[in-house]
């Protein structure tokens, strides 16, 4: 599980989903700098969602075939 925050008008996007739903989320990565009282610089990252959709397993690409370790042929 990855924590994703939705802010402002994007919060309404979550109304159509339930806990446990498998979803695909489009995100932006945000970072910020913070200086504490001791003068130490800290960095924080946030994952902000801006689009969400149910995960449709039929859209997933087929798995890539694995090569056995005993294969003498190179895969290229």
Buried (B, 14 or more C-beta within 10 A) or exposed (E): EEEBEBEEEBEEBEEEEEEEEEEEBEBEEEEEEEEEEEEEEEEEEBEBBBEBEEEEEEEEEEEEEEEEEEEEEEEE
